[in-house]
Amino acid sequence: MRAPTRWIVAALLLGVATPLHAGGLSLVEVQTEGSGGVDGIGGGTAVALSPDGAHVYVTGRDDNAVAVFSRNSGTGGLTFVELQRDGVGGVDGLAGASGVAVSPDGGHVYVTGAQDNAVAVFSRNGGTGALTFVEVERDGVGGVDGLSNASAVIVSPDGLHVYATGQDDAAVAVFSRNGGTGALTFVQVQKDGVAGVTGIRRPRALTLSPDGANLYVAGEGSDAVAVFTRNAGTGALTFLESHADSPTSPGLAGAFDVAVSADGATVYVAGENDKAVVAFARNGGTGALTFLAFVKRGGEVKGLNGPGAIALSPDGAYAYTVDVNRDRLTVLRRTPASPLALTFLEEQEPPNLAGASAIALSADGAHVYAVARNSVVVLKTDSCGNGNRGPDEQCDDGNVAGGDGCSPTCRLELCAPTLMSGCRLSEPGRSKLSIKDKTGGNRDKFEWNFRGQATSVIEFGNPTSSASYVICLYDASGNLQPILNLDAPAGTAWEPKSTGYVYKSKLLTPDGLTAATLREGAEDGKTQVRFKGQRTNLLLPPGLPLVAPVVVQVRNTDTSVCWEATYTTITVVPGTNGSSSIKEFDN
């Protein structure tokens, strides 16, 4: 008869379903000003890819120019095509080139010139990517306002409107767009301190929600993010709200960039001075924001030393940031189902990234383009099935087939999809499970402590040489089962003891397990099987909170002996610092 068991789970699990792309990055190449004919990216400031992925556009403040590169969709590599320079061939508006955007139809490119207080308009050759100057919209000319020290530009998803920020005007300028010629017509301006608008002093960046309903502005001078609603017909903006750095929404000091997830559910702001990335939940109806949590440099988070630009992978799984005036790139894991939103995955230091100011991803998520003072650094994202185990993979055997020990999503196939029979059962009230999901992911913890039916030393096998231990967690949610599998592989991490074995791993590989105890017991209730793990390698499961009944099984791969505990009652208790606490007890 199965014994009732009491258990405690502290903190809501942070779910990760490993996608095709697996977080890690590897260098492809570096394009450098003055090398190999490359020109126009001196003092690099911004980057944009064409919708077809065929071309990359980079602005160079010191060169007063926009450079055009063709892109190899397979390798991600770039080939310099041409540049457009302020004052050459009739081109105007590019002095202090600061921002760049490509229209959704790929027909036009828009560039802000900080020193010209302007937005320059170019038509684009879809085949070569080459640009032809069309016109310039300049602050104070023809009624245009809001472009003093223009810093960034974006085109609405429907292609009808263009929005640009003016740092010295503390403003957002709105233009309607002629889809045929690309030419702009001034519509309105929204300024900080006027008609109740707040949060956009010295605006650094702006973005639109995927549905085009809301505009979000990172106000560096306000240490804030501002929210506007957008009239889809006229393009006009109406101020909705702003969130400034405060105890209730920390991490926004020096707000440098803002991004919206592809599902429109979350808004992220990079706070340069706070060395943080802040996550807000977005109301899909109004566009209003609610603070969720932030990831900040410190402890296990080695990156984010002054995060500037931020970009999200198209599949919504990862966020990438570059540090202002440093040569660091940080990869964060994004988990849409979790209220914690982001956890640190890794920090990289590719060459020629000093003074990084912009970052963008290809539409397929395969390549990352980071712009620094005089270079464009091209990186490839790790993908499941390439044979290299990335930082967010449990395995990678060079294919995406299942049934061979490594799943199509590069998770270890350690556990059967259904429960094993004949396991040793826990004693009533003697088996405890604790799983903690902490803000940032670096403090996540897992612990299972079993006390149950009698087990002899010989039934533990020999984990120092051949017996691996597999931890499998099942629930009644209907999600793919098991929802968690962890591996304590045979090897030197195991040490024999007179009554069993202990496991210690400082490397936390492969699955974040740090310690284990296997202790024999000649009587029921004397046997102990205990496993502990922590930090990001845990790859905690998706589909949470757990749905009772929940079953944990641990299996010995040599002897096939297994141990089991079942939990049936779940009580959720709110936690602190962006986490939740769950206490679960068996009936």
C-alpha positions as CSV (number, residue, x, y, z in Angstrom):
1,M,0.0,0.0,0.0
2,R,1.4,3.4,-1.0
3,A,2.4,5.4,2.0
4,P,1.1,9.0,2.3
5,T,4.0,11.6,2.1
6,R,4.3,15.2,3.2
7,W,6.3,17.6,1.1
8,I,7.2,21.3,0.9
9,V,8.0,23.2,-2.3
10,A,9.2,26.8,-1.7
11,A,8.9,29.1,-4.7
12,L,7.2,28.8,-8.0
13,L,9.1,26.8,-10.6
14,L,10.6,28.8,-13.5
15,G,9.9,26.8,-16.7
16,V,12.2,26.5,-19.6
17,A,11.3,24.7,-22.8
18,T,14.6,24.6,-24.7
19,P,13.9,26.0,-28.2
20,L,15.7,25.3,-31.5
21,H,18.2,28.1,-30.6
22,A,20.0,27.4,-27.4
23,G,21.3,30.7,-26.1
24,G,25.0,30.4,-26.6
25,L,27.0,32.4,-29.1
26,S,30.1,31.8,-31.2
27,L,32.0,34.4,-33.2
28,V,31.5,34.5,-37.0
29,E,33.5,37.6,-38.0
30,V,34.2,41.2,-37.3
31,Q,33.8,44.0,-39.8
32,T,36.1,46.9,-39.0
33,E,36.2,50.5,-40.2
34,G,39.0,51.0,-42.7
35,S,39.6,47.2,-43.2
36,G,38.8,45.4,-46.4
37,G,37.2,48.5,-47.9
38,V,34.7,48.9,-45.1
39,D,33.7,52.6,-44.5
40,G,31.0,54.6,-42.8
41,I,30.9,52.8,-39.4
42,G,33.3,55.0,-37.5
43,G,31.7,55.7,-34.2
44,G,29.1,53.1,-34.8
45,T,25.7,53.9,-33.2
46,A,22.9,51.7,-34.6
47,V,22.1,48.7,-36.7
48,A,19.0,47.4,-38.6
49,L,18.3,44.4,-40.9
50,S,16.1,44.5,-43.9
51,P,12.9,42.4,-43.5
52,D,14.1,39.9,-46.1
53,G,17.4,39.5,-44.1
54,A,19.5,40.2,-47.2
55,H,21.1,43.4,-46.0
56,V,22.4,45.1,-42.8
57,Y,22.5,48.9,-42.3
58,V,24.9,50.5,-39.8
59,T,25.2,54.1,-38.8
60,G,28.5,55.8,-38.0
61,R,28.3,59.0,-36.0
62,D,32.0,60.0,-36.6
63,D,31.6,59.2,-40.3
64,N,28.3,61.1,-40.6
65,A,27.1,58.1,-42.7
66,V,25.1,54.9,-43.1
67,A,26.9,51.8,-44.4
68,V,25.3,49.1,-46.4
69,F,26.3,45.4,-46.1
70,S,24.9,42.4,-47.9
71,R,24.3,39.4,-45.6
72,N,24.9,35.7,-46.2
73,S,21.8,34.1,-44.7
74,G,23.6,30.8,-44.1
75,T,26.8,32.0,-42.3
76,G,25.5,35.4,-41.2
77,G,28.7,37.0,-42.7
78,L,28.6,40.5,-44.2
79,T,30.1,42.0,-47.3
80,F,30.4,45.8,-47.6
81,V,28.3,47.3,-50.5
82,E,28.4,51.1,-50.2
83,L,27.9,54.0,-47.8
84,Q,25.8,57.2,-47.9
85,R,27.6,60.2,-46.4
86,D,26.3,63.5,-45.3
87,G,27.1,66.3,-47.8
88,V,28.1,63.9,-50.6
89,G,26.0,63.5,-53.7
90,G,23.2,65.7,-52.3
91,V,22.8,63.6,-49.2
92,D,21.6,65.6,-46.2
93,G,20.6,64.9,-42.6
94,L,23.3,62.4,-41.6
95,A,25.6,64.6,-39.5
96,G,26.1,62.6,-36.3
97,A,24.2,59.6,-37.7
98,S,22.5,58.1,-34.6
99,G,19.7,55.7,-35.5
100,V,18.4,53.6,-38.4
101,A,15.2,51.8,-39.3
102,V,14.0,49.9,-42.4
103,S,10.3,50.0,-43.4
104,P,8.4,46.8,-43.1
105,D,8.0,46.6,-46.9
106,G,11.7,46.9,-47.3
107,G,11.3,49.9,-49.6
108,H,12.9,52.6,-47.5
109,V,15.5,53.3,-44.9
110,Y,15.3,56.1,-42.3
111,V,18.3,57.6,-40.5
112,T,18.4,60.1,-37.7
113,G,21.2,62.7,-37.7
114,A,21.9,64.1,-34.2
115,Q,23.9,67.0,-35.3
116,D,21.6,67.8,-38.2
117,N,18.5,67.5,-35.9
118,A,16.9,65.5,-38.7
119,V,15.6,62.4,-40.2
120,A,17.0,61.4,-43.6
121,V,14.9,59.3,-46.0
122,F,16.4,56.8,-48.5
123,S,14.8,54.5,-51.0
124,R,16.2,51.0,-51.0
125,N,17.1,48.7,-53.9
126,G,15.7,45.3,-52.9
127,G,18.3,43.4,-54.9
128,T,21.5,45.2,-54.0
129,G,20.5,46.9,-50.8
130,A,21.9,50.2,-52.1
131,L,20.3,53.5,-51.0
132,T,19.2,56.6,-52.9
133,F,18.6,59.8,-51.0
134,V,14.9,61.0,-51.1
135,E,14.5,63.9,-48.6
136,V,15.3,65.2,-45.2
137,E,12.9,66.3,-42.4
138,R,14.7,68.9,-40.2
139,D,13.8,70.3,-36.8
140,G,12.3,73.8,-37.1
141,V,11.8,73.6,-40.9
142,G,8.3,73.3,-42.3
143,G,6.7,73.0,-38.9
144,V,8.7,70.0,-37.9
145,D,9.4,69.9,-34.1
146,G,11.0,67.4,-31.6
147,L,14.1,66.4,-33.5
148,S,16.8,68.4,-31.7
149,N,19.7,66.0,-31.2
150,A,17.7,63.3,-32.9
151,S,18.6,59.9,-31.4
152,A,16.5,57.1,-32.7
153,V,13.9,56.2,-35.3
154,I,11.3,53.5,-35.8
155,V,8.6,52.6,-38.5
156,S,5.2,51.4,-37.4
157,P,4.4,47.7,-38.2
158,D,1.8,48.8,-40.7
159,G,4.3,51.0,-42.4
160,L,2.1,54.1,-42.2
161,H,4.0,56.2,-39.7
162,V,7.6,57.0,-38.5
163,Y,8.5,58.0,-35.0
164,A,11.8,59.7,-33.9
165,T,13.2,60.9,-30.6
166,G,14.9,64.2,-30.0
167,Q,17.1,64.2,-26.9
168,D,17.5,68.0,-26.5
169,D,13.8,68.5,-27.2
170,A,12.9,65.7,-24.7
171,A,10.4,64.7,-27.4
172,V,9.0,62.2,-29.8
173,A,8.1,63.4,-33.3
174,V,5.4,61.8,-35.3
175,F,5.4,61.6,-39.1
176,S,3.0,60.0,-41.6
177,R,4.7,58.0,-44.4
178,N,4.1,57.9,-48.1
179,G,4.3,54.1,-48.9
180,G,5.3,54.8,-52.5
181,T,8.1,57.4,-52.1
182,G,8.9,57.0,-48.4
183,A,8.6,60.7,-47.9
184,L,7.4,62.0,-44.5
185,T,4.8,64.5,-43.4
186,F,5.0,65.9,-39.8
187,V,1.9,65.0,-37.7
188,Q,2.6,66.0,-34.1
189,V,5.2,66.1,-31.3
190,Q,5.0,64.9,-27.7
191,K,7.3,66.7,-25.2
192,D,8.2,65.9,-21.7
193,G,6.5,68.3,-19.2
194,V,3.9,69.3,-21.7
195,A,0.2,68.3,-21.3
196,G,1.1,65.9,-18.5
197,V,3.8,63.9,-20.4
198,T,6.5,62.5,-18.2
199,G,9.4,60.1,-18.5
200,I,11.0,61.1,-21.8
201,R,13.8,63.6,-20.8
202,R,16.8,62.8,-23.0
203,P,15.0,60.0,-24.8
204,R,17.5,57.3,-25.8
205,A,15.4,54.7,-27.6
206,L,11.8,53.8,-28.6
207,T,9.9,50.8,-29.8
208,L,6.4,49.8,-30.8
209,S,4.3,46.9,-29.6
210,P,3.8,44.2,-32.3
211,D,0.2,45.2,-32.7
212,G,1.2,48.8,-33.3
213,A,-1.1,50.0,-30.5
214,N,1.5,51.4,-28.1
215,L,4.8,53.2,-28.3
216,Y,7.4,52.8,-25.5
217,V,10.2,55.3,-24.9
218,A,13.3,54.9,-22.8
219,G,14.0,58.2,-21.1
220,E,17.6,58.2,-20.0
221,G,17.3,61.6,-18.4
222,S,14.1,60.6,-16.6
223,D,15.4,57.2,-15.5
224,A,12.1,56.0,-16.8
225,V,10.0,54.2,-19.5
226,A,7.1,56.1,-20.9
227,V,4.0,54.6,-22.5
228,F,1.9,56.1,-25.3
229,T,-1.2,54.8,-27.1
230,R,-1.1,55.2,-30.9
231,N,-3.9,56.1,-33.2
232,A,-3.6,53.7,-36.1
233,G,-5.2,56.0,-38.5
234,T,-3.4,59.3,-37.9
235,G,-0.3,57.9,-36.1
236,A,-0.9,60.5,-33.3
237,L,0.2,59.6,-29.8
238,T,-1.6,60.0,-26.5
239,F,0.4,59.8,-23.3
240,L,-0.7,57.0,-21.0
241,E,1.8,56.6,-18.2
242,S,5.4,56.4,-17.2
243,H,7.4,54.3,-14.7
244,A,10.5,55.9,-13.1
245,D,13.2,54.3,-11.1
246,S,11.9,53.8,-7.6
247,P,11.5,51.2,-4.9
248,T,8.4,49.9,-6.7
249,S,10.1,49.8,-10.1
250,P,13.9,49.5,-9.5
251,G,16.6,49.1,-12.1
252,L,15.6,51.9,-14.5
253,A,18.5,54.4,-13.7
254,G,20.0,55.5,-17.0
255,A,17.2,53.8,-19.1
256,F,19.1,53.2,-22.3
257,D,16.9,50.9,-24.5
258,V,13.5,49.3,-24.5
259,A,12.2,46.2,-26.2
260,V,8.8,44.4,-26.5
261,S,8.5,40.6,-26.7
262,A,7.1,39.1,-29.9
263,D,4.0,38.0,-28.1
264,G,3.4,41.5,-26.8
265,A,3.2,40.3,-23.2
266,T,6.4,41.8,-21.8
267,V,8.4,45.0,-22.0
268,Y,12.1,45.1,-21.1
269,V,14.2,48.1,-20.3
270,A,18.0,48.2,-20.0
271,G,19.0,50.4,-17.0
272,E,22.7,51.3,-17.7
273,N,23.4,53.0,-14.4
274,D,21.7,50.4,-12.4
275,K,23.4,47.6,-14.3
276,A,20.1,45.9,-14.7
277,V,17.4,44.7,-17.1
278,V,13.9,45.4,-15.9
279,A,10.8,43.3,-17.0
280,F,7.3,44.7,-17.1
281,A,4.1,42.8,-17.8
282,R,2.2,44.6,-20.6
283,N,-1.6,44.9,-20.6
284,G,-2.6,43.7,-24.1
285,G,-5.7,45.9,-24.1
286,T,-4.3,49.2,-22.8
287,G,-0.6,48.9,-23.2
288,A,-0.1,49.8,-19.5
289,L,2.9,48.3,-17.7
290,T,3.2,46.4,-14.4
291,F,6.6,45.9,-12.8
292,L,7.6,42.2,-12.7
293,A,11.2,41.9,-11.7
294,F,14.7,42.8,-12.7
295,V,18.0,41.0,-13.3
296,K,21.0,42.9,-11.9
297,R,24.8,42.4,-12.0
298,G,26.1,40.7,-8.9
299,G,26.6,37.2,-7.5
300,E,26.2,34.7,-10.3
301,V,25.3,37.4,-12.8
302,K,28.6,38.3,-14.3
303,G,27.3,40.4,-17.1
304,L,25.2,43.6,-17.2
305,N,28.1,45.9,-16.4
306,G,26.3,48.9,-17.8
307,P,23.8,47.4,-20.2
308,G,22.9,49.5,-23.2
309,A,21.1,48.1,-26.2
310,I,18.8,45.1,-25.7
311,A,17.4,42.7,-28.3
312,L,15.1,39.7,-28.0
313,S,15.3,36.5,-30.0
314,P,12.3,36.0,-32.4
315,D,11.2,32.9,-30.6
316,G,11.0,34.8,-27.3
317,A,13.5,32.5,-25.6
318,Y,16.5,34.8,-25.0
319,A,17.5,38.4,-24.5
320,Y,20.9,39.8,-25.6
321,T,22.5,43.0,-24.2
322,V,25.7,44.8,-24.8
323,D,27.5,46.9,-22.2
324,V,28.0,50.6,-22.9
325,N,31.7,51.5,-23.1
326,R,32.8,47.9,-22.4
327,D,33.4,44.8,-24.4
328,R,30.8,42.5,-22.9
329,L,27.7,40.8,-24.2
330,T,25.2,39.2,-21.8
331,V,22.8,36.4,-22.7
332,L,19.6,36.2,-20.6
333,R,17.1,33.4,-20.7
334,R,13.5,34.6,-21.1
335,T,10.7,32.4,-19.8
336,P,7.3,33.7,-20.9
337,A,5.4,31.5,-18.4
338,S,7.3,32.9,-15.4
339,P,6.7,36.1,-13.5
340,L,10.5,36.4,-13.1
341,A,10.8,36.9,-16.8
342,L,14.7,36.8,-17.2
343,T,17.5,34.8,-15.8
344,F,21.3,35.1,-16.4
345,L,22.7,32.5,-18.8
346,E,26.2,33.6,-19.8
347,E,28.5,36.5,-20.5
348,Q,30.8,36.7,-23.5
349,E,33.7,39.0,-24.5
350,P,34.0,38.9,-28.3
351,P,36.7,41.0,-29.9
352,N,36.3,44.6,-31.0
353,L,33.1,45.2,-28.9
354,A,34.4,48.2,-26.9
355,G,31.9,51.0,-26.8
356,A,29.0,48.8,-28.0
357,S,25.9,50.8,-28.6
358,A,23.5,48.6,-30.6
359,I,22.4,45.0,-31.1
360,A,20.0,43.3,-33.5
361,L,19.1,39.7,-34.4
362,S,18.2,38.2,-37.8
363,A,14.6,37.3,-38.3
364,D,15.4,33.6,-38.0
365,G,17.3,34.1,-34.7
366,A,20.4,32.5,-36.1
367,H,22.7,35.5,-36.0
368,V,23.4,38.5,-33.7
369,Y,24.9,41.8,-34.9
370,A,26.5,44.1,-32.3
371,V,27.8,47.5,-33.2
372,A,30.7,49.1,-31.4
373,R,32.8,52.2,-31.9
374,N,34.4,51.2,-35.2
375,S,33.1,47.7,-35.9
376,V,30.3,45.3,-36.4
377,V,30.6,42.0,-34.5
378,V,28.8,39.1,-36.1
379,L,27.9,36.1,-33.9
380,K,26.0,32.8,-34.4
381,T,23.5,31.6,-31.9
382,D,23.9,28.0,-30.7
383,S,21.2,25.6,-32.1
384,C,20.0,22.2,-31.0
385,G,21.4,19.5,-33.2
386,N,24.7,21.1,-34.2
387,G,26.7,18.7,-32.1
388,N,27.9,21.4,-29.6
389,R,26.3,21.4,-26.1
390,G,25.2,25.0,-25.6
391,P,24.7,26.7,-22.2
392,D,21.0,26.0,-22.3
393,E,21.2,22.4,-23.5
394,Q,21.4,19.2,-21.5
395,C,22.8,17.3,-24.5
396,D,23.5,17.7,-28.2
397,D,24.2,14.6,-30.3
398,G,24.3,16.3,-33.6
399,N,20.6,15.6,-34.6
400,V,17.1,16.5,-33.6
401,A,15.8,12.9,-33.5
402,G,14.2,11.5,-30.4
403,G,14.7,8.1,-28.8
404,D,18.5,8.1,-28.9
405,G,19.1,9.5,-25.4
406,C,18.9,13.2,-26.5
407,S,15.5,14.6,-27.3
408,P,14.6,16.8,-30.3
409,T,14.9,19.8,-28.0
410,C,18.3,18.8,-26.7
411,R,17.1,17.5,-23.3
412,L,18.4,14.2,-21.9
413,E,15.9,11.4,-22.4
414,L,16.5,10.0,-19.0
415,C,13.0,9.1,-17.9
416,A,10.2,7.1,-19.4
417,P,7.0,9.1,-20.3
418,T,5.1,7.0,-17.8
419,L,5.8,6.0,-14.2
420,M,7.9,2.9,-13.5
421,S,6.3,0.2,-11.4
422,G,7.7,-1.6,-8.4
423,C,9.6,1.3,-6.9
424,R,10.5,1.5,-3.2
425,L,7.9,3.8,-1.5
426,S,8.4,6.5,1.0
427,E,7.3,6.4,4.6
428,P,4.3,8.6,5.7
429,G,5.5,12.1,6.3
430,R,9.2,11.3,5.7
431,S,9.9,12.5,2.2
432,K,10.4,16.2,1.4
433,L,10.7,18.0,-1.9
434,S,11.9,21.6,-2.1
435,I,12.2,23.6,-5.3
436,K,13.0,27.3,-5.2
437,D,12.8,29.7,-8.1
438,K,14.6,33.0,-7.2
439,T,14.9,36.2,-9.2
440,G,17.7,35.9,-11.7
441,G,17.8,32.1,-11.7
442,N,21.3,31.9,-10.2
443,R,19.7,31.1,-6.8
444,D,17.3,28.5,-8.0
445,K,17.4,25.3,-5.9
446,F,16.2,21.7,-6.0
447,E,16.2,19.2,-3.1
448,W,14.5,15.8,-2.7
449,N,15.0,13.8,0.5
450,F,13.5,10.3,0.6
451,R,13.0,8.1,3.6
452,G,11.3,4.8,2.8
453,Q,11.4,1.1,2.2
454,A,14.5,-1.0,3.0
455,T,17.4,-0.9,0.5
456,S,20.8,-2.6,0.7
457,V,24.1,-1.1,-0.4
458,I,24.4,-3.6,-3.3
459,E,21.1,-2.3,-4.7
460,F,22.7,1.1,-5.2
461,G,25.1,-0.3,-7.8
462,N,28.5,1.3,-8.2
463,P,28.0,5.0,-9.2
464,T,31.8,5.6,-9.1
465,S,32.1,3.6,-12.3
466,S,28.9,2.6,-13.9
467,A,25.6,3.5,-12.1
468,S,24.1,6.8,-13.0
469,Y,21.1,8.2,-11.1
470,V,18.1,9.7,-12.9
471,I,15.6,12.0,-11.1
472,C,12.2,12.1,-12.8
473,L,9.3,14.4,-11.8
474,Y,5.7,13.8,-13.1
475,D,2.5,15.7,-12.6
476,A,-1.1,15.6,-13.7
477,S,-1.0,18.8,-15.9
478,G,-1.3,17.0,-19.2
479,N,2.0,18.6,-20.3
480,L,4.7,16.4,-21.8
481,Q,5.9,14.0,-19.1
482,P,8.1,13.9,-17.2
483,I,8.2,17.7,-16.7
484,L,11.7,17.5,-15.0
485,N,14.6,15.1,-15.5
486,L,18.0,15.4,-13.9
487,D,21.1,13.3,-14.2
488,A,23.8,12.4,-11.6
489,P,26.2,10.6,-13.9
490,A,28.6,7.8,-12.8
491,G,32.1,9.0,-12.2
492,T,34.6,10.6,-9.8
493,A,32.0,12.9,-8.3
494,W,30.8,9.9,-6.4
495,E,32.6,8.6,-3.3
496,P,31.9,5.3,-1.5
497,K,31.0,5.2,2.1
498,S,30.4,2.3,4.6
499,T,26.7,2.6,4.3
500,G,26.4,3.8,0.6
501,Y,27.7,6.7,-1.5
502,V,27.8,10.5,-1.6
503,Y,28.0,12.8,-4.6
504,K,29.6,16.2,-4.8
505,S,30.0,18.4,-7.9
506,K,31.3,21.9,-7.7
507,L,31.0,22.3,-11.5
508,L,27.2,21.8,-11.3
509,T,27.2,19.8,-14.5
510,P,25.4,18.6,-16.4
511,D,22.1,19.5,-14.6
512,G,23.1,21.7,-11.6
513,L,23.2,18.8,-9.1
514,T,25.6,19.6,-6.3
515,A,25.2,16.8,-3.8
516,A,23.6,13.4,-3.2
517,T,23.5,10.8,-0.5
518,L,22.6,7.1,-0.8
519,R,22.4,5.4,2.6
520,E,21.2,1.8,3.0
521,G,18.6,0.9,5.5
522,A,17.7,-2.7,6.7
523,E,14.3,-1.5,7.9
524,D,11.6,0.6,6.3
525,G,12.1,4.3,7.0
526,K,15.9,3.9,7.5
527,T,16.9,4.1,3.8
528,Q,17.8,7.6,2.6
529,V,18.1,8.9,-1.0
530,R,18.8,12.6,-1.2
531,F,19.6,14.9,-4.1
532,K,20.4,18.6,-4.1
533,G,21.0,21.1,-7.0
534,Q,21.1,24.8,-7.7
535,R,21.5,27.6,-10.2
536,T,20.8,28.0,-13.9
537,N,21.9,24.5,-15.0
538,L,18.8,23.0,-13.3
539,L,16.7,23.8,-16.4
540,L,13.6,23.7,-14.3
541,P,10.5,22.5,-16.1
542,P,7.7,24.3,-18.0
543,G,4.0,24.1,-17.4
544,L,3.8,25.4,-13.9
545,P,2.5,25.5,-11.3
546,L,2.5,21.8,-10.8
547,V,-0.8,19.9,-10.9
548,A,-1.4,17.3,-8.3
549,P,-0.8,14.4,-7.9
550,V,2.9,14.9,-8.3
551,V,5.3,11.9,-8.3
552,V,9.1,11.9,-8.0
553,Q,11.0,8.8,-9.0
554,V,14.7,8.2,-8.8
555,R,16.2,5.3,-10.8
556,N,19.5,3.5,-10.7
557,T,20.5,2.8,-14.3
558,D,22.6,-0.2,-13.3
559,T,20.2,-2.2,-11.1
560,S,16.9,-0.5,-12.2
561,V,16.0,-0.2,-8.5
562,C,13.9,3.0,-8.1
563,W,12.5,5.1,-5.2
564,E,9.2,7.0,-5.3
565,A,7.2,9.6,-3.4
566,T,3.7,11.0,-4.3
567,Y,2.3,14.4,-3.3
568,T,-1.4,15.3,-3.6
569,T,-2.2,18.6,-1.9
570,I,-0.8,21.9,-3.2
571,T,-1.1,25.3,-1.4
572,V,0.3,28.4,-3.0
573,V,1.8,31.1,-0.7
574,P,3.0,34.5,-2.1
575,G,6.7,35.1,-1.7
576,T,9.0,38.2,-1.9
577,N,11.6,39.7,-4.3
578,G,9.8,38.5,-7.4
579,S,9.3,34.9,-6.4
580,S,6.5,32.9,-5.0
581,S,6.4,30.2,-2.3
582,I,4.5,27.0,-2.7
583,K,4.0,24.6,0.2
584,E,2.7,21.2,-0.8
585,F,1.6,18.5,1.6
586,D,0.3,15.0,0.8
587,N,-3.1,14.0,2.1
